[in-house]
Amino acid sequence: MGTLTDNLPPHWDLRPSLLYTNFINSKVVTGAMSHERDDTEWLKRGRQRAAAAQTLKKPMIGTEICAAARALAPRLQLRDVWHLLKQMQQRDLVLCLTPRLVTGRLYCLTTKGRSAVQEAFGISITEPPSNIDWQKYSWVVRAKTRRLTLIGLGQLEEKTGEPQTATALRKRLISEHGVGLNPVIRSLKDLLRLGLVQQAGATQKRRCTLYTLTPAGKRILAQLQR
C-alpha cells in the first residue's frame, strides 16, 4: 500500500513552511511565557510594600510588622499588612513559619526575598536560626506580659548572675511597664509550661521560688533582642 505522498507531483516541496515566523514577535512570546519577575523593582514601587519588606529583618507577627513599618509608612494599617504578606507569599518572597497557628503567625523573608531586599534597599538580612521552636517564639511575642517577663528575667540574670523570684522580676517591670505581680506569676507559669523557664530552688528566708531561663529560653531571648 502506498503512502499519502506517493501521488504528489515530483516538484512538490514537503519542507515545513516558515511563513508563521513573519507574524510572531518572538520577544513578546518570550516575555509572556517567562516566569521571571523583577521582584526588586516590585518591592520598591509601593511605599507600604517597601516599608514592610525593610521591616522584616527577623521573623515577626503581623502586629509587629505593622508597628515597625509605620516609621516608613505612617498610614499603614494591619489589614494592609495582611494583604502585602499575601502578595509577597505568592511571589515566594515571604514564608510563614507557623502556618498551623490561627493567631500569632510568624513571617520571615525567604532566600529569594532576602536577595531582593538586599538589591532593592541595600539591607543585608541573615537567615533565621534553625535551633528555635518558632511556635513557642510566637506564643511569647504575641503576649506582651509574657514577652516582658522573659526579657526581664534574662536581663536580671545577666546582671546578677543568679536566678530570680517573681517579686524581684515584678519590681523591675513595674517601673517601666506598670506590670503587676499576678500577671508576672501567670506569665512565669506559662513560660514554665513552654519549657523556656525552669525552677531553680527557693530563697532561704521566705522560701520564694527562684526562676531561671532554660537553653531554649535563652535562644528565644537572643532572637527577641536582635
PLY file of the C-alpha trace (Angstrom):
ply
format ascii 1.0
element vertex 226
property float x
property float y
property float z
element edge 225
property int vertex1
property int vertex2
end_header
0.00 0.00 0.00
1.40 3.45 -0.93
1.77 6.41 1.35
-0.28 9.58 1.13
2.57 11.32 -0.67
3.04 8.74 -3.41
0.69 10.52 -5.84
2.13 14.00 -5.38
3.95 15.62 -8.31
7.75 15.31 -8.02
8.25 19.09 -7.83
6.28 19.50 -4.58
8.38 20.56 -1.59
7.24 18.97 1.69
9.50 21.00 3.97
7.66 22.85 6.80
6.54 26.33 5.95
8.32 29.16 7.75
5.53 31.62 6.97
4.49 31.81 10.63
7.78 33.49 11.56
6.62 36.63 9.73
3.64 37.06 12.06
5.02 36.19 15.54
7.06 38.56 17.65
9.47 36.24 19.43
10.26 38.85 22.09
6.60 39.15 23.06
6.17 35.39 23.26
9.31 35.00 25.34
8.21 37.73 27.74
4.71 36.31 28.14
5.91 32.80 28.78
8.72 33.74 31.14
8.18 33.10 34.85
10.90 35.52 35.89
9.66 38.68 37.57
11.55 41.74 38.67
10.89 41.43 42.39
13.37 44.15 43.23
11.50 46.81 41.27
8.17 45.46 42.51
9.25 45.93 46.15
10.43 49.48 45.50
7.29 50.65 43.68
4.90 50.78 46.63
5.67 52.78 49.78
3.82 50.41 52.11
5.27 47.36 50.35
8.78 48.77 50.65
8.20 49.56 54.34
7.02 46.02 55.14
9.92 44.44 53.23
12.53 46.56 55.02
10.95 45.83 58.41
11.17 42.03 58.10
14.74 41.78 59.38
13.76 38.82 61.57
10.66 36.59 61.98
7.74 38.79 63.06
3.99 38.58 63.59
1.63 40.89 61.71
1.17 43.40 64.52
4.95 43.72 64.94
5.40 44.33 61.22
2.64 46.93 61.22
4.00 48.83 64.23
7.59 48.87 62.94
6.73 49.65 59.31
4.71 52.73 60.27
8.02 54.56 60.77
8.36 54.43 56.97
4.67 54.37 56.00
2.61 56.16 58.70
-0.77 55.35 57.12
-0.16 51.61 57.09
-2.93 49.56 58.73
-2.92 45.94 59.89
-5.27 44.92 57.06
-2.73 46.39 54.62
-0.02 44.22 56.17
-2.06 41.03 55.67
-2.64 41.97 52.03
1.05 42.71 51.46
2.14 39.47 53.11
-0.22 37.50 50.88
1.22 39.19 47.78
4.78 38.54 48.93
4.00 34.90 49.66
2.64 34.49 46.13
5.98 35.75 44.81
7.92 33.42 47.13
9.46 36.39 48.93
7.92 35.62 52.34
7.40 32.39 54.27
5.04 31.68 57.17
6.95 29.76 59.85
3.84 28.80 61.84
1.07 28.08 59.28
-0.92 25.92 61.73
-1.47 28.76 64.17
-4.69 30.75 63.89
-3.25 33.81 65.63
0.32 34.96 66.05
1.58 33.62 62.74
5.26 34.35 62.18
6.59 35.55 58.84
10.12 35.85 57.52
11.82 36.58 54.20
12.81 33.62 52.04
16.23 33.32 50.42
14.73 34.95 47.35
13.16 37.67 49.49
16.40 38.45 51.31
18.20 38.78 47.97
15.50 41.12 46.65
15.62 43.31 49.78
19.41 43.42 49.61
19.29 44.55 46.00
16.40 46.97 46.45
17.36 48.65 49.72
20.93 47.59 50.49
19.80 45.78 53.66
21.57 42.51 54.49
19.33 40.07 56.37
20.54 36.77 57.78
18.65 33.51 57.58
16.53 32.73 60.69
18.27 30.30 63.07
17.19 26.68 62.80
17.51 25.88 66.53
14.45 27.86 67.65
10.96 26.46 68.19
9.08 29.13 66.23
5.70 28.11 67.59
6.91 28.79 71.14
8.53 32.01 69.95
5.15 33.09 68.57
3.43 32.32 71.88
5.93 34.62 73.60
5.83 37.59 71.23
2.06 37.73 70.84
1.52 38.23 74.62
3.01 41.50 75.91
3.45 40.49 79.58
4.83 37.07 78.65
7.39 38.75 76.42
8.34 41.35 79.03
8.68 38.62 81.67
11.08 36.57 79.55
13.18 39.60 78.63
13.18 40.95 82.21
14.24 37.61 83.67
17.06 37.34 81.17
18.29 40.85 81.92
18.22 40.31 85.69
20.06 37.01 85.38
22.71 38.62 83.20
23.13 41.48 85.69
23.23 39.42 88.89
24.33 36.01 87.65
21.60 34.43 89.79
18.05 33.06 89.42
15.23 35.48 90.28
11.96 35.50 92.18
8.66 36.69 90.73
8.76 39.63 93.17
12.20 40.77 92.02
11.10 40.49 88.42
7.94 42.46 89.10
9.96 45.27 90.73
11.99 45.57 87.56
8.98 45.60 85.25
6.60 47.83 87.19
8.80 50.94 86.96
8.91 50.92 83.15
5.82 48.95 82.13
3.43 49.02 85.10
3.16 45.21 85.27
1.69 43.82 88.50
2.79 40.74 90.45
-0.10 38.45 89.46
0.43 38.93 85.69
4.14 38.21 86.18
3.37 34.99 88.08
0.91 33.88 85.38
3.49 34.60 82.70
6.16 32.62 84.55
3.78 29.65 84.76
3.14 29.93 81.00
6.88 30.05 80.32
7.38 27.02 82.59
4.85 25.04 80.56
6.59 26.10 77.34
9.93 24.88 78.69
11.51 28.32 78.41
11.85 28.87 82.18
12.62 26.41 84.94
12.55 26.49 88.73
15.93 26.79 90.42
15.19 26.21 94.09
13.86 28.74 96.59
15.04 31.61 98.77
16.19 30.71 102.28
14.02 33.10 104.28
10.59 33.10 102.68
11.03 30.02 100.50
10.05 32.01 97.39
10.50 30.10 94.15
13.52 31.06 92.06
13.33 31.03 88.26
15.95 30.83 85.52
15.89 30.63 81.73
16.39 27.27 80.03
18.70 26.95 76.99
15.60 27.17 74.76
14.51 30.31 76.61
17.94 31.88 76.13
17.81 31.22 72.38
14.42 32.89 72.13
15.65 35.82 74.25
18.60 36.31 71.91
16.22 36.36 68.94
13.90 38.84 70.68
16.79 41.20 71.34
18.00 41.28 67.73
0 1
1 2
2 3
3 4
4 5
5 6
6 7
7 8
8 9
9 10
10 11
11 12
12 13
13 14
14 15
15 16
16 17
17 18
18 19
19 20
20 21
21 22
22 23
23 24
24 25
25 26
26 27
27 28
28 29
29 30
30 31
31 32
32 33
33 34
34 35
35 36
36 37
37 38
38 39
39 40
40 41
41 42
42 43
43 44
44 45
45 46
46 47
47 48
48 49
49 50
50 51
51 52
52 53
53 54
54 55
55 56
56 57
57 58
58 59
59 60
60 61
61 62
62 63
63 64
64 65
65 66
66 67
67 68
68 69
69 70
70 71
71 72
72 73
73 74
74 75
75 76
76 77
77 78
78 79
79 80
80 81
81 82
82 83
83 84
84 85
85 86
86 87
87 88
88 89
89 90
90 91
91 92
92 93
93 94
94 95
95 96
96 97
97 98
98 99
99 100
100 101
101 102
102 103
103 104
104 105
105 106
106 107
107 108
108 109
109 110
110 111
111 112
112 113
113 114
114 115
115 116
116 117
117 118
118 119
119 120
120 121
121 122
122 123
123 124
124 125
125 126
126 127
127 128
128 129
129 130
130 131
131 132
132 133
133 134
134 135
135 136
136 137
137 138
138 139
139 140
140 141
141 142
142 143
143 144
144 145
145 146
146 147
147 148
148 149
149 150
150 151
151 152
152 153
153 154
154 155
155 156
156 157
157 158
158 159
159 160
160 161
161 162
162 163
163 164
164 165
165 166
166 167
167 168
168 169
169 170
170 171
171 172
172 173
173 174
174 175
175 176
176 177
177 178
178 179
179 180
180 181
181 182
182 183
183 184
184 185
185 186
186 187
187 188
188 189
189 190
190 191
191 192
192 193
193 194
194 195
195 196
196 197
197 198
198 199
199 200
200 201
201 202
202 203
203 204
204 205
205 206
206 207
207 208
208 209
209 210
210 211
211 212
212 213
213 214
214 215
215 216
216 217
217 218
218 219
219 220
220 221
221 222
222 223
223 224
224 225
